[in-house]
């Protein structure tokens, strides 16, 4: 069966969509079709991919306007007469065709204070409650596809990259702040540098996460609550006014 695709072609200076028609067989995903077009009609088409198993996060694009992994989007999700439009993630600068420059994300990660574990117990061991361990395991499933960053309206529409690190790194912060061994205090940076207040919890990031991480409910909201407890509790506010302690 032949299917019509519209792929964005261009680079940092500009570009437009180009139509391609290709045969699609049972079981194919969008990335398969893109590779077929690349092999048969557009040898110079740039597309990033690696594992083709939904675990590397490399093939993030926007398919019919929705941020998705091309390797996990099956062709049978679309109507037979539906055109499949594929464009690069809009939140990040285009390098070429479907490939974007996501290096900004790596710079955000470098800013975050790493794990600072408490001293070991007297017998040289660390002890943690299983429920505390389980709480942060969800955050470790992140494959850094940056689809959550792409759909975040603060980064995508408002272009507030200088004020908000985005949902991926709020999850990174949550994984550290909720770690049962961690002793580092990141709450001031979460409020002032990383921009927890910029998120208005629309849950758009949670919707597009291919690992089904509850980014908003289990990560961002708890961090917001910690900021509120620290800075906006009336009793603590009065104590800080009396003592002059800003934290």
N, C-alpha and C positions, 0 to 999 in steps of 0.2 A: 504494500500500500504506500502510495506516495503521500508525503506530508510537506506542507509549506512552512518554512522557517524564515524569520527575520532576525538576522544577527547584526549587532552593532559593530561597525568597522570604523576604525580611526585611531587617533592617538591623542596626546595632550593638547594638540592644537585644534582638534575638532574632528568630526566624523558624522556618520549617518548610518541608518539601517540598510542592509542589503538583503534581498530575497534569495533564498535557495530552496530548491525542491529536491527531496531525497526519498529513497525507499526506506520504509520502517517495517521491521519484522517483529513478531511477537516476543515480548520479554525485554525489549530495548528500553533504555533510559535516555534522557535528554543528552547526556554526555556521549552516549554511543552515537546518536545522530549527529552531534557536532563533530565527532571524530570522523564519521563517514563523509560529511561535507568537507572537512579539512583534507581528507585523503583524496577525494575525487574531484572537488571543485575549487577549493581555496587552500592551496598548500601553504600559503603565508598567514593563515588565520592563527592568531595567538589566543590560546586558552590554557589556563593553569589547571593542572590535575596531578594526582599522584597515586593514591591507593585504590580508587574506584570502589571503595567499600564503605564510604560514609564515616571514615575514622581519621582522615588527615586534615579535613577542612579546606583543602586547596581549591576545589572547584566551585566556590561560592560565586553565584551570579544572581541576576534577577530574571525570573521566568514569568512572562506575562504580568510583570509588575510586582511580583512577590519574591523576596529574598529566599533563595533555596540552594541546596547542593544539587548540582547538575547530575551527579552520579546516583542520587537517591530519588530523583523525580522521574517516575515511570511514564512512558508515553501513553499508556492506557488511562491516565488521569485526565486526558484531554478529549474533547469531542473529536470525532473523525474529520470534521470539516473545519476544525479550529486551527488558526495560525498560531504557531509557537514563537513568541518574541523573546529573544535573549539579549540582555544588555549587561554591562559591567555594574558592579556595586556603585551606587550614586554617591555614597558618603565619602569615597576615597578617590584620589586623583587617578585618572586613566593613564596607564603606561602604553598599552596598545590593545586594540580590539576588546576582548573580554577580560583582560588582565589589569588589575588595579594595584596601586602602590599602597600597601597596608603597613608600611614601616612606622607610621605614627603610633600604632598600637604597641610596638616594641619599646618605643621611647616612654610610653606611659608605664609599662611594666617595670622599667628600670627605676622609676621614681618611688615605687612602693617598698617600704621597709620590709626586709625578709623576716622569716620566722626567728624569734628569739626565745628559745626554750628555757623554762625554769631549770634550776639545778636538779640533778638526779636525786632520788631518794638515798637514804643512808646505805642501802645495799647495792647501790649503783644502777638501779632499775628506774624506769619511768612507769608510772601507773596512771591509767585513765579509765574513766567510766565508759562502758561500751556505747551508751547513748550519746555521749559527747563525740566519740569517734564516728558513729554513724551519721551524725548531723553534718559533718563536713565532707563525707564521702561523695555526696551528690555533686558538689562543686568540682570535684576532680575529674568528672566525666567530660568537662569542656574540651573540645577539640580545636579551639581557636579558629573557627571558620569565619568569625566576625560578622555573621549574619545579624546577630543582636545589635552590633555596633551600626550596621548598615540601616537597620529599620528604626533605630532610636531617633526620634524627631529632634532631640536637642543637638545631636551631631549632624544629622542629615539635612534638616530644614533650617534650623537656627544657626548652624555652623559655629557652635559654641565649644569647639575643641580645646580652647584655652581655659575653659571653666569647668568642664565635665569630662571625666575619664571614660564614661560610657559603661553600659551594663556588664560587659565582659570583665572589666577591672573592678567594678563593684563586687562582682562574684569572687574575684581574686582576693580582694580585701576581706570579704566575708569569710573566706576559707582560712585566712590568717587570724582574724579577730575572734572567730569561734573555735579555733584550734585549742584543745584542752591543755596544751603545754606552753602556749605562747604567752609572753609577758610584755611584749611591746605595746606601747600606746599609740594608736594611729587615729584616734577620734578627732583631734584637732585638724589633721590633714584631710580626713574624710569630709569634714565640714568645709574647710577653707580652700584647700588645694584641689581635692578630687571632686567637689561639687555635688555632694549627696542631695542638697536641696534643689538641684536643677531637675531632678526626675520627678514627674508627676504621676508615677505609677499607672500608666495606661496599659501595661503588660504586653505591649507590642513585641518586646524583646523575647518574652517567654513564649509567645505564639510561634515564632520562627525558629526557636532553638531545636536543632535536629536531635539533640540528646535529651530533650524534654526536661531540662533543668528548670526548676521553679525559680527563675531568676528574681522575679519581683517579690513573691511571697516569702521565700526562704532566705534571700540574700539582701536585696535592697531595702525592704521595709525594716528588717531587724537592725540594719545599720542606721537607718533614719531614726529609729527609736533610741538607739544608743546616743546619737547626737542630741536628740531632744532631752533625754535624761540628763546629759552632761551640761547643756547650755541653757535649757529653757524651763527646767524645773524651778518653780518659784522659791523653794527653800534653798536650793543650791545657789540660785541667783543672788539671794540675800547674803548667803555665806561668802560668796566671792566678792560682793561689794564691801563686806566688813573686813575680810582678810586681804583683799587686793589680789587674790589668786585668780588668774585669768583662765585657768584650766578647770 
